[in-house]
Amino acid sequence: MARISKEQITEIIREEIDRLNEASMTSNFKKAIEAYQEIQLKQQQLQKTFVSEKNPNKREALKKKLIAISKIVKRAEAEFNRALQNEPIELDEKLVFYFDKAKDKIMRFDTDRKKNNKYNK
């Protein structure tokens, strides 16, 4: 039976911890998105009600609610941005984009030489 070294065990544990952190970040991001969308929807509905209301007293009450909900929206937006900052980013290292002045457009360069001609026509 092959023995596993201490370094190999440490590496396996590190990889699993990274995988779990990535999964939790993604779930935190989903929660932030859902909360942000929900509060924005409430704000939109309140704005519609405010615009359609003709009674000045009710409009004033709705205006106060709009001010209060805008603060909540800002907090939800900050939470969304915080979650977005912690989200893992995957970059395709084989692709490079550059601006070709002669063709006046952005060109795609794939480090895999076989694919270069396909994209830059």
N, CA, C and O atoms as a MOPAC input file, in Angstrom:
PM7 MOZYME 1SCF
protein

 N      0.83800 1    -1.17300 1     0.00000 1
 C      0.00000 1     0.00000 1     0.00000 1
 C      0.88700 1     1.24200 1     0.00000 1
 O      1.83400 1     1.33000 1     0.78200 1
 N      0.58400 1     2.20200 1    -0.87500 1
 C      1.38700 1     3.41700 1    -0.99600 1
 C      1.07700 1     4.36100 1     0.16400 1
 O     -0.07500 1     4.53900 1     0.56100 1
 N      2.11700 1     4.94400 1     0.67800 1
 C      1.95600 1     5.88900 1     1.78500 1
 C      1.79200 1     7.30400 1     1.21400 1
 O      2.39800 1     7.66700 1     0.20600 1
 N      0.97700 1     8.05900 1     1.87500 1
 C      0.76900 1     9.44900 1     1.48500 1
 C      1.61000 1    10.31700 1     2.41100 1
 O      1.55700 1    10.18700 1     3.63400 1
 N      2.37700 1    11.19500 1     1.80400 1
 C      3.25600 1    12.04600 1     2.60700 1
 C      2.45400 1    13.16200 1     3.27400 1
 O      1.31800 1    13.45200 1     2.89900 1
 N      3.07500 1    13.76800 1     4.25900 1
 C      2.45400 1    14.86900 1     4.98500 1
 C      2.18700 1    16.04300 1     4.05000 1
 O      1.16100 1    16.71100 1     4.17700 1
 N      3.09900 1    16.30300 1     3.11100 1
 C      2.93200 1    17.39400 1     2.14900 1
 C      1.72900 1    17.13800 1     1.24100 1
 O      0.97700 1    18.06100 1     0.93000 1
 N      1.55000 1    15.88900 1     0.81900 1
 C      0.41600 1    15.54500 1    -0.03800 1
 C     -0.89800 1    15.73200 1     0.70100 1
 O     -1.86700 1    16.23800 1     0.13600 1
 N     -0.92900 1    15.32700 1     1.95200 1
 C     -2.14700 1    15.50500 1     2.75700 1
 C     -2.44300 1    16.99100 1     2.93200 1
 O     -3.59500 1    17.41000 1     2.82500 1
 N     -1.40900 1    17.78900 1     3.20000 1
 C     -1.57500 1    19.22500 1     3.35500 1
 C     -2.11700 1    19.84800 1     2.07800 1
 O     -2.99500 1    20.70900 1     2.13100 1
 N     -1.60200 1    19.42200 1     0.93600 1
 C     -2.05400 1    19.94400 1    -0.35500 1
 C     -3.51100 1    19.56200 1    -0.62100 1
 O     -4.28900 1    20.38500 1    -1.10400 1
 N     -3.87900 1    18.32900 1    -0.31100 1
 C     -5.26900 1    17.88500 1    -0.49500 1
 C     -6.20300 1    18.71000 1     0.38300 1
 O     -7.26400 1    19.14000 1    -0.06900 1
 N     -5.81500 1    18.92900 1     1.62400 1
 C     -6.64300 1    19.72300 1     2.54400 1
 C     -6.76400 1    21.15900 1     2.03500 1
 O     -7.85100 1    21.73800 1     2.06900 1
 N     -5.66700 1    21.73300 1     1.56800 1
 C     -5.68400 1    23.10200 1     1.05000 1
 C     -6.62900 1    23.20900 1    -0.14600 1
 O     -7.40300 1    24.16200 1    -0.23300 1
 N     -6.57600 1    22.24900 1    -1.06200 1
 C     -7.45500 1    22.25300 1    -2.23200 1
 C     -8.92700 1    22.14900 1    -1.83100 1
 O     -9.77900 1    22.83000 1    -2.40100 1
 N     -9.21500 1    21.30700 1    -0.86200 1
 C    -10.59900 1    21.15100 1    -0.40700 1
 C    -11.10700 1    22.42500 1     0.27400 1
 O    -12.26000 1    22.81400 1     0.09100 1
 N    -10.25600 1    23.05700 1     1.04600 1
 C    -10.64800 1    24.30700 1     1.70000 1
 C    -10.91000 1    25.38100 1     0.64800 1
 O    -11.88200 1    26.12900 1     0.75700 1
 N    -10.04800 1    25.46400 1    -0.37400 1
 C    -10.26700 1    26.42000 1    -1.46300 1
 C    -11.57800 1    26.14200 1    -2.17800 1
 O    -12.32000 1    27.07200 1    -2.49300 1
 N    -11.87400 1    24.87000 1    -2.43800 1
 C    -13.11700 1    24.49300 1    -3.11700 1
 C    -14.33100 1    24.89000 1    -2.28000 1
 O    -15.31400 1    25.40300 1    -2.81600 1
 N    -14.26900 1    24.65600 1    -0.97000 1
 C    -15.37200 1    25.02000 1    -0.08400 1
 C    -15.53300 1    26.53800 1     0.00400 1
 O    -16.65500 1    27.04400 1     0.01800 1
 N    -14.42000 1    27.25800 1     0.06100 1
 C    -14.49300 1    28.72800 1     0.08500 1
 C    -15.11600 1    29.26200 1    -1.18800 1
 O    -15.92000 1    30.19300 1    -1.14600 1
 N    -14.75100 1    28.67900 1    -2.31700 1
 C    -15.31300 1    29.10700 1    -3.59400 1
 C    -16.81400 1    28.85300 1    -3.64400 1
 O    -17.57300 1    29.69600 1    -4.12300 1
 N    -17.24200 1    27.70000 1    -3.15200 1
 C    -18.67700 1    27.37200 1    -3.14200 1
 C    -19.43500 1    28.31800 1    -2.22300 1
 O    -20.53900 1    28.74900 1    -2.55700 1
 N    -18.86200 1    28.64700 1    -1.07500 1
 C    -19.55300 1    29.54500 1    -0.14500 1
 C    -19.60400 1    30.95400 1    -0.70200 1
 O    -20.59700 1    31.65500 1    -0.50800 1
 N    -18.55800 1    31.38400 1    -1.38800 1
 C    -18.58500 1    32.71700 1    -1.98000 1
 C    -19.68400 1    32.81100 1    -3.02100 1
 O    -20.38300 1    33.82000 1    -3.11300 1
 N    -19.83000 1    31.76800 1    -3.79200 1
 C    -20.85200 1    31.76400 1    -4.82200 1
 C    -22.24200 1    31.80400 1    -4.19200 1
 O    -23.11700 1    32.51800 1    -4.68200 1
 N    -22.45900 1    31.05500 1    -3.12200 1
 C    -23.77600 1    31.08000 1    -2.47500 1
 C    -24.02000 1    32.44300 1    -1.82500 1
 O    -25.15100 1    32.92900 1    -1.82800 1
 N    -22.97600 1    33.06900 1    -1.26800 1
 C    -23.13200 1    34.41700 1    -0.71500 1
 C    -23.48100 1    35.40400 1    -1.81900 1
 O    -24.28300 1    36.31400 1    -1.61000 1
 N    -22.89300 1    35.23000 1    -2.97400 1
 C    -23.17400 1    36.10100 1    -4.10900 1
 C    -24.62400 1    35.94600 1    -4.55100 1
 O    -25.29800 1    36.93800 1    -4.83100 1
 N    -25.10900 1    34.70400 1    -4.61400 1
 C    -26.50500 1    34.46000 1    -4.99600 1
 C    -27.45900 1    35.10700 1    -4.00200 1
 O    -28.45800 1    35.70900 1    -4.39800 1
 N    -27.16100 1    34.98800 1    -2.72600 1
 C    -28.00800 1    35.59500 1    -1.70600 1
 C    -28.03200 1    37.12000 1    -1.84400 1
 O    -29.08100 1    37.75000 1    -1.70600 1
 N    -26.86000 1    37.70100 1    -2.11800 1
 C    -26.78200 1    39.15000 1    -2.27700 1
 C    -27.57900 1    39.60300 1    -3.49500 1
 O    -28.24700 1    40.63500 1    -3.45100 1
 N    -27.51200 1    38.83900 1    -4.57800 1
 C    -28.26800 1    39.17100 1    -5.78500 1
 C    -29.76400 1    39.12600 1    -5.50600 1
 O    -30.49800 1    40.04500 1    -5.86900 1
 N    -30.21000 1    38.05200 1    -4.86200 1
 C    -31.63400 1    37.90500 1    -4.56700 1
 C    -32.13800 1    39.02400 1    -3.66800 1
 O    -33.21600 1    39.57100 1    -3.90400 1
 N    -31.37400 1    39.36700 1    -2.64700 1
 C    -31.78700 1    40.43800 1    -1.73600 1
 C    -31.84900 1    41.77800 1    -2.46300 1
 O    -32.77900 1    42.56200 1    -2.27100 1
 N    -30.85600 1    42.02400 1    -3.29100 1
 C    -30.79900 1    43.29000 1    -4.03700 1
 C    -31.95800 1    43.39000 1    -5.02500 1
 O    -32.58000 1    44.44600 1    -5.14000 1
 N    -32.25200 1    42.31300 1    -5.73300 1
 C    -33.37000 1    42.31900 1    -6.68600 1
 C    -34.69600 1    42.52400 1    -5.97300 1
 O    -35.55000 1    43.27700 1    -6.43900 1
 N    -34.86400 1    41.85700 1    -4.84900 1
 C    -36.11800 1    41.94300 1    -4.10500 1
 C    -36.37000 1    43.38100 1    -3.62500 1
 O    -37.47800 1    43.89900 1    -3.76200 1
 N    -35.35000 1    44.00900 1    -3.07000 1
 C    -35.54400 1    45.36100 1    -2.54800 1
 C    -35.73000 1    46.36500 1    -3.68800 1
 O    -36.46400 1    47.34300 1    -3.53900 1
 N    -35.07000 1    46.12800 1    -4.82500 1
 C    -35.27700 1    47.01000 1    -5.97500 1
 C    -36.69900 1    46.89100 1    -6.51300 1
 O    -37.30400 1    47.88800 1    -6.90700 1
 N    -37.22500 1    45.67700 1    -6.52800 1
 C    -38.60100 1    45.47000 1    -6.98200 1
 C    -39.57500 1    46.22100 1    -6.07500 1
 O    -40.50700 1    46.86400 1    -6.55900 1
 N    -39.36200 1    46.13900 1    -4.77000 1
 C    -40.22000 1    46.87300 1    -3.83700 1
 C    -40.13600 1    48.37500 1    -4.08300 1
 O    -41.14500 1    49.07900 1    -4.04900 1
 N    -38.92300 1    48.85200 1    -4.33100 1
 C    -38.74200 1    50.27700 1    -4.60000 1
 C    -39.46800 1    50.68900 1    -5.88400 1
 O    -40.09700 1    51.74700 1    -5.92200 1
 N    -39.39000 1    49.88600 1    -6.91100 1
 C    -40.06700 1    50.19500 1    -8.17500 1
 C    -41.57500 1    50.23500 1    -8.00000 1
 O    -42.24500 1    51.12300 1    -8.52700 1
 N    -42.10700 1    49.27600 1    -7.26200 1
 C    -43.54300 1    49.24900 1    -7.02500 1
 C    -43.98800 1    50.48900 1    -6.24100 1
 O    -45.03400 1    51.07500 1    -6.51800 1
 N    -43.17700 1    50.86800 1    -5.26700 1
 C    -43.48800 1    52.05500 1    -4.47100 1
 C    -43.41200 1    53.31700 1    -5.33700 1
 O    -44.22400 1    54.22700 1    -5.17000 1
 N    -42.46300 1    53.37800 1    -6.24400 1
 C    -42.35800 1    54.52300 1    -7.14800 1
 C    -43.56700 1    54.60900 1    -8.07300 1
 O    -44.07700 1    55.70000 1    -8.32700 1
 N    -44.02700 1    53.47300 1    -8.57500 1
 C    -45.22200 1    53.45700 1    -9.42500 1
 C    -46.42800 1    53.97700 1    -8.65600 1
 O    -47.21000 1    54.78200 1    -9.16100 1
 N    -46.55900 1    53.50200 1    -7.43500 1
 C    -47.68200 1    53.93800 1    -6.60100 1
 C    -47.59900 1    55.44000 1    -6.34600 1
 O    -48.60800 1    56.14100 1    -6.41100 1
 N    -46.40600 1    55.92700 1    -6.06000 1
 C    -46.18900 1    57.35300 1    -5.80400 1
 C    -46.55900 1    58.19800 1    -7.01700 1
 O    -47.22400 1    59.22500 1    -6.87700 1
 N    -46.13900 1    57.77900 1    -8.19200 1
 C    -46.39900 1    58.54200 1    -9.41700 1
 C    -47.89000 1    58.57000 1    -9.73700 1
 O    -48.41300 1    59.58700 1   -10.19300 1
 N    -48.56900 1    57.45400 1    -9.49900 1
 C    -49.98800 1    57.39100 1    -9.85100 1
 C    -50.90900 1    58.01000 1    -8.79600 1
 O    -52.08500 1    58.24100 1    -9.07600 1
 N    -50.40400 1    58.28100 1    -7.60000 1
 C    -51.22600 1    58.83200 1    -6.50900 1
 C    -51.53000 1    60.31400 1    -6.74300 1
 O    -50.64300 1    61.09200 1    -7.09500 1
 N    -52.79100 1    60.69000 1    -6.54400 1
 C    -53.23100 1    62.07600 1    -6.75400 1
 C    -53.41800 1    62.83000 1    -5.43300 1
 O    -53.28400 1    64.05300 1    -5.38700 1
 N    -53.72300 1    62.10600 1    -4.37600 1
 C    -53.95900 1    62.71800 1    -3.06500 1
 C    -52.62400 1    63.22000 1    -2.48700 1
 O    -51.69700 1    62.42900 1    -2.31100 1
 N    -52.51600 1    64.52500 1    -2.19000 1
 C    -51.24200 1    65.07900 1    -1.69100 1
 C    -50.78700 1    64.48500 1    -0.35200 1
 O    -49.59000 1    64.31900 1    -0.12100 1
 N    -51.73800 1    64.16800 1     0.52300 1
 C    -51.36800 1    63.58600 1     1.81900 1
 C    -50.76400 1    62.18900 1     1.65000 1
 O    -49.76200 1    61.85000 1     2.28000 1
 N    -51.39300 1    61.38800 1     0.78700 1
 C    -50.87400 1    60.04500 1     0.53500 1
 C    -49.53000 1    60.11500 1    -0.18900 1
 O    -48.64100 1    59.29900 1     0.05700 1
 N    -49.38900 1    61.09800 1    -1.08400 1
 C    -48.11200 1    61.26900 1    -1.80200 1
 C    -46.98200 1    61.58300 1    -0.82500 1
 O    -45.86300 1    61.09200 1    -0.96700 1
 N    -47.29600 1    62.40400 1     0.16100 1
 C    -46.27300 1    62.76400 1     1.15200 1
 C    -45.84900 1    61.53900 1     1.97300 1
 O    -44.66800 1    61.35800 1     2.26800 1
 N    -46.82400 1    60.70800 1     2.33500 1
 C    -46.50700 1    59.48600 1     3.07900 1
 C    -45.66900 1    58.53000 1     2.21300 1
 O    -44.72000 1    57.91000 1     2.69200 1
 N    -46.04100 1    58.42800 1     0.93700 1
 C    -45.28100 1    57.57500 1     0.02100 1
 C    -43.87000 1    58.11800 1    -0.19800 1
 O    -42.91600 1    57.35600 1    -0.35300 1
 N    -43.75200 1    59.44900 1    -0.20900 1
 C    -42.44200 1    60.06700 1    -0.38600 1
 C    -41.51400 1    59.69000 1     0.77000 1
 O    -40.33700 1    59.40400 1     0.55300 1
 N    -42.03600 1    59.68900 1     1.98600 1
 C    -41.24600 1    59.30000 1     3.16200 1
 C    -40.82500 1    57.82800 1     3.06700 1
 O    -39.70200 1    57.46700 1     3.42100 1
 N    -41.75000 1    56.98400 1     2.58000 1
 C    -41.42200 1    55.56800 1     2.41300 1
 C    -40.33700 1    55.37900 1     1.34600 1
 O    -39.44900 1    54.53900 1     1.49100 1
 N    -40.42400 1    56.17000 1     0.27700 1
 C    -39.41500 1    56.09200 1    -0.78500 1
 C    -38.02900 1    56.48600 1    -0.26400 1
 O    -37.02400 1    55.86700 1    -0.61500 1
 N    -37.99200 1    57.50300 1     0.56200 1
 C    -36.71600 1    57.93600 1     1.13900 1
 C    -36.14300 1    56.83500 1     2.02400 1
 O    -34.94500 1    56.55400 1     1.98400 1
 N    -37.01200 1    56.21300 1     2.82500 1
 C    -36.55500 1    55.14100 1     3.71600 1
 C    -36.07400 1    53.92800 1     2.92500 1
 O    -35.05400 1    53.32800 1     3.26400 1
 N    -36.80400 1    53.57000 1     1.87600 1
 C    -36.42300 1    52.38500 1     1.10800 1
 C    -35.16000 1    52.63200 1     0.28700 1
 O    -34.42100 1    51.69300 1    -0.01000 1
 N    -34.90800 1    53.88700 1    -0.08300 1
 C    -33.69200 1    54.17500 1    -0.84700 1
 C    -32.44500 1    53.90200 1    -0.00400 1
 O    -31.41700 1    53.48700 1    -0.53900 1
 N    -32.52700 1    54.12600 1     1.28500 1
 C    -31.40800 1    53.80500 1     2.18700 1
 C    -31.18800 1    52.29200 1     2.24900 1
 O    -30.05000 1    51.82400 1     2.27500 1
 N    -32.27500 1    51.54300 1     2.27200 1
 C    -32.18300 1    50.08400 1     2.30000 1
 C    -31.59000 1    49.57100 1     0.98500 1
 O    -30.79000 1    48.63500 1     0.97900 1
 N    -31.98600 1    50.18800 1    -0.11700 1
 C    -31.45300 1    49.81100 1    -1.43400 1
 C    -29.95500 1    50.06100 1    -1.47900 1
 O    -29.20800 1    49.24000 1    -2.01100 1
 N    -29.50400 1    51.18700 1    -0.92900 1
 C    -28.07300 1    51.48300 1    -0.91800 1
 C    -27.29700 1    50.44600 1    -0.10900 1
 O    -26.20000 1    50.04500 1    -0.49700 1
 N    -27.86400 1    50.01700 1     1.00800 1
 C    -27.20900 1    48.97200 1     1.81200 1
 C    -27.14900 1    47.65900 1     1.05000 1
 O    -26.12600 1    46.97500 1     1.06100 1
 N    -28.24700 1    47.30700 1     0.38700 1
 C    -28.28300 1    46.06400 1    -0.39100 1
 C    -27.29800 1    46.13900 1    -1.55500 1
 O    -26.65000 1    45.14700 1    -1.88700 1
 N    -27.18700 1    47.30000 1    -2.16800 1
 C    -26.23400 1    47.48000 1    -3.26700 1
 C    -24.79500 1    47.34400 1    -2.76400 1
 O    -23.95800 1    46.73700 1    -3.43300 1
 N    -24.50900 1    47.90400 1    -1.59800 1
 C    -23.17000 1    47.77900 1    -1.01300 1
 C    -22.85700 1    46.31600 1    -0.70400 1
 O    -21.73800 1    45.85600 1    -0.93200 1
 N    -23.83800 1    45.59200 1    -0.19000 1
 C    -23.65300 1    44.16300 1     0.10300 1
 C    -23.42200 1    43.38700 1    -1.18900 1
 O    -22.57700 1    42.49300 1    -1.23900 1
 N    -24.16600 1    43.72600 1    -2.22300 1
 C    -23.98500 1    43.08400 1    -3.53400 1
 C    -22.57700 1    43.34500 1    -4.06300 1
 O    -21.90900 1    42.42300 1    -4.53200 1
 N    -22.12400 1    44.59000 1    -3.99100 1
 C    -20.78100 1    44.92800 1    -4.46800 1
 C    -19.69700 1    44.21800 1    -3.65500 1
 O    -18.68600 1    43.79100 1    -4.21100 1
 N    -19.90300 1    44.09100 1    -2.35300 1
 C    -18.95600 1    43.37300 1    -1.49200 1
 C    -18.89700 1    41.89800 1    -1.89300 1
 O    -17.81700 1    41.31100 1    -1.95800 1
 N    -20.05000 1    41.30900 1    -2.15900 1
 C    -20.08400 1    39.90700 1    -2.57700 1
 C    -19.45200 1    39.74100 1    -3.96200 1
 O    -18.79200 1    38.73800 1    -4.23500 1
 N    -19.65800 1    40.72200 1    -4.81800 1
 C    -19.07300 1    40.67900 1    -6.15600 1
 C    -17.55200 1    40.75000 1    -6.09000 1
 O    -16.86400 1    40.08700 1    -6.86800 1
 N    -17.02900 1    41.54300 1    -5.17400 1
 C    -15.57400 1    41.65400 1    -5.01200 1
 C    -14.95600 1    40.31900 1    -4.59000 1
 O    -13.82700 1    40.00900 1    -4.97300 1
 N    -15.68600 1    39.53300 1    -3.80800 1
 C    -15.16800 1    38.26600 1    -3.30000 1
 C    -15.40000 1    37.09100 1    -4.23200 1
 O    -14.94500 1    35.98100 1    -3.95800 1
 N    -16.09500 1    37.32300 1    -5.31800 1
 C    -16.42500 1    36.25900 1    -6.27000 1
 C    -15.17000 1    35.83700 1    -7.04200 1
 O    -14.41200 1    36.69100 1    -7.50200 1
 N    -14.95000 1    34.53500 1    -7.18500 1
 C    -13.76400 1    34.08300 1    -7.93700 1
 C    -13.89600 1    34.41800 1    -9.41800 1
 O    -14.99200 1    34.40700 1    -9.97700 1
 N    -12.77900 1    34.71200 1   -10.02900 1
 C    -12.75400 1    35.05300 1   -11.44400 1
 C    -11.93100 1    34.00500 1   -12.17500 1
 O    -10.81100 1    33.69000 1   -11.77200 1
 N    -12.49000 1    33.47100 1   -13.24600 1
 C    -11.76400 1    32.50700 1   -14.05800 1
 C    -11.38800 1    33.18300 1   -15.36400 1
 O    -12.24500 1    33.69300 1   -16.08600 1
 N    -10.11000 1    33.18000 1   -15.65300 1
 C     -9.62700 1    33.77800 1   -16.88600 1
 C     -9.14100 1    32.67200 1   -17.80900 1
 O     -8.49400 1    31.72000 1   -17.37200 1
 N     -9.45300 1    32.80600 1   -19.05900 1
 C     -8.95100 1    31.87400 1   -20.04700 1
 C     -7.58800 1    32.39100 1   -20.49400 1
 O     -7.49800 1    33.35900 1   -21.24900 1
 N     -6.54200 1    31.74500 1   -20.02700 1
 C     -5.19500 1    32.23500 1   -20.28200 1
 C     -4.75800 1    32.04800 1   -21.72600 1
 O     -3.73800 1    32.60700 1   -22.13100 1
 N     -5.48600 1    31.29300 1   -22.49900 1
 C     -5.11400 1    31.07200 1   -23.88900 1
 C     -5.54400 1    32.20900 1   -24.79900 1
 O     -5.02500 1    32.34600 1   -25.90700 1
 N     -6.48700 1    33.02500 1   -24.34500 1
 C     -7.01600 1    34.09000 1   -25.19100 1
 C     -6.38400 1    35.43400 1   -24.86500 1
 O     -6.19000 1    35.77900 1   -23.70000 1
 N     -6.06900 1    36.18300 1   -25.90900 1
 C     -5.54400 1    37.52700 1   -25.76700 1
 C     -6.30400 1    38.40100 1   -26.75600 1
 O     -6.49400 1    38.01500 1   -27.90900 1
 N     -6.73700 1    39.56900 1   -26.31300 1
 C     -7.42800 1    40.50400 1   -27.19400 1
 C     -6.54500 1    41.73300 1   -27.37900 1
 O     -5.88000 1    42.17400 1   -26.44100 1
 N     -6.54000 1    42.27900 1   -28.58100 1
 C     -5.75200 1    43.47400 1   -28.85800 1
 C     -6.45900 1    44.30000 1   -29.91700 1
 O     -7.30000 1    43.79400 1   -30.66100 1
 N     -6.10700 1    45.58100 1   -29.97500 1
 C     -6.72300 1    46.48100 1   -30.94200 1
 C     -5.80300 1    46.60800 1   -32.15200 1
 O     -4.64900 1    47.01400 1   -32.02100 1
 N     -6.31600 1    46.26000 1   -33.32700 1
 C     -5.56900 1    46.35900 1   -34.57600 1
 C     -5.93900 1    47.68100 1   -35.23400 1
 O     -7.06800 1    47.86600 1   -35.68900 1
 N     -4.96700 1    48.60700 1   -35.27900 1
 C     -5.23600 1    49.94600 1   -35.82600 1
 C     -5.51900 1    49.88900 1   -37.32200 1
 O     -6.35600 1    50.64100 1   -37.82100 1
 N     -4.83100 1    49.00500 1   -38.04100 1
 C     -5.02300 1    48.90700 1   -39.48700 1
 C     -6.45200 1    48.46300 1   -39.82700 1
 O     -7.06400 1    48.98900 1   -40.75700 1
 N     -6.97000 1    47.51300 1   -39.08400 1
 C     -8.32900 1    47.01900 1   -39.32400 1
 C     -9.37300 1    47.80000 1   -38.53100 1
 O    -10.57400 1    47.65800 1   -38.75900 1
 N     -8.89500 1    48.63800 1   -37.58200 1
 C     -9.76300 1    49.45600 1   -36.74700 1
 C    -10.80900 1    48.61100 1   -36.00800 1
 O    -11.99300 1    48.94600 1   -35.97600 1
 N    -10.34000 1    47.51600 1   -35.42000 1
 C    -11.23000 1    46.69000 1   -34.61000 1
 C    -10.42900 1    45.87300 1   -33.61000 1
 O     -9.21100 1    45.73600 1   -33.72500 1
 N    -11.12800 1    45.34000 1   -32.63900 1
 C    -10.50200 1    44.48900 1   -31.63700 1
 C    -10.35200 1    43.09700 1   -32.21200 1
 O    -11.29300 1    42.53100 1   -32.76800 1
 N     -9.15700 1    42.55800 1   -32.07100 1
 C     -8.84400 1    41.24700 1   -32.62300 1
 C     -8.65100 1    40.25200 1   -31.48200 1
 O     -8.23700 1    40.61500 1   -30.38200 1
 N     -8.95100 1    39.02800 1   -31.76200 1
 C     -8.80100 1    37.95500 1   -30.78900 1
 C     -7.60300 1    37.11100 1   -31.20900 1
 O     -7.51400 1    36.67200 1   -32.35500 1
 N     -6.70400 1    36.89400 1   -30.29200 1
 C     -5.53100 1    36.07900 1   -30.56000 1
 C     -5.54900 1    34.90700 1   -29.60000 1
 O     -5.54600 1    35.09000 1   -28.38200 1
 N     -5.56600 1    33.72000 1   -30.14100 1
 C     -5.54400 1    32.50700 1   -29.34000 1
 C     -4.11400 1    31.97900 1   -29.35200 1
 O     -3.52400 1    31.83800 1   -30.42300 1
 N     -3.54900 1    31.68800 1   -28.19200 1
 C     -2.17200 1    31.20800 1   -28.13500 1
 C     -2.02000 1    29.83900 1   -28.76800 1
 O     -0.90700 1    29.38900 1   -29.03900 1
 N     -3.13800 1    29.18100 1   -29.00000 1
 C     -3.12700 1    27.92800 1   -29.75800 1
 C     -3.09500 1    28.33100 1   -31.23500 1
 O     -4.10000 1    28.80500 1   -31.76500 1
 N     -1.96400 1    28.15100 1   -31.89800 1
 C     -1.74800 1    28.65600 1   -33.25500 1
 C     -2.77800 1    28.15800 1   -34.26300 1
 O     -3.07900 1    28.86600 1   -35.22400 1
 N     -3.31600 1    26.98100 1   -34.07400 1
 C     -4.28300 1    26.42100 1   -35.02100 1
 C     -5.57500 1    27.23300 1   -35.05000 1
 O     -6.24600 1    27.29400 1   -36.08000 1
 N     -5.92000 1    27.84600 1   -33.94300 1
 C     -7.18800 1    28.55900 1   -33.84000 1
 C     -7.09000 1    30.02300 1   -34.25800 1
 O     -8.12500 1    30.66200 1   -34.45100 1
 N     -5.89300 1    30.57600 1   -34.40600 1
 C     -5.72400 1    32.00800 1   -34.71300 1
 C     -6.39900 1    32.40200 1   -36.02200 1
 O     -7.11100 1    33.40500 1   -36.05500 1
 N     -6.20600 1    31.66600 1   -37.07600 1
 C     -6.76500 1    32.02900 1   -38.37100 1
 C     -8.27900 1    32.01500 1   -38.34600 1
 O     -8.92100 1    32.79900 1   -39.04500 1
 N     -8.85200 1    31.13500 1   -37.55100 1
 C    -10.29900 1    31.00400 1   -37.46800 1
 C    -10.96500 1    32.28000 1   -36.96300 1
 O    -12.03000 1    32.64900 1   -37.45700 1
 N    -10.35100 1    32.97000 1   -35.97500 1
 C    -10.99300 1    34.11600 1   -35.33100 1
 C    -10.62900 1    35.44900 1   -35.96500 1
 O    -11.40100 1    36.40100 1   -35.84500 1
 N     -9.51700 1    35.55500 1   -36.61600 1
 C     -9.03900 1    36.86000 1   -37.09000 1
 C     -9.23800 1    37.07500 1   -38.56800 1
 O     -8.34400 1    37.59600 1   -39.23600 1
 N    -10.37900 1    36.69100 1   -39.10100 1
 C    -10.67400 1    36.89900 1   -40.52600 1
 C    -11.44900 1    38.16800 1   -40.71000 1
 O    -11.79500 1    38.52200 1   -41.83700 1

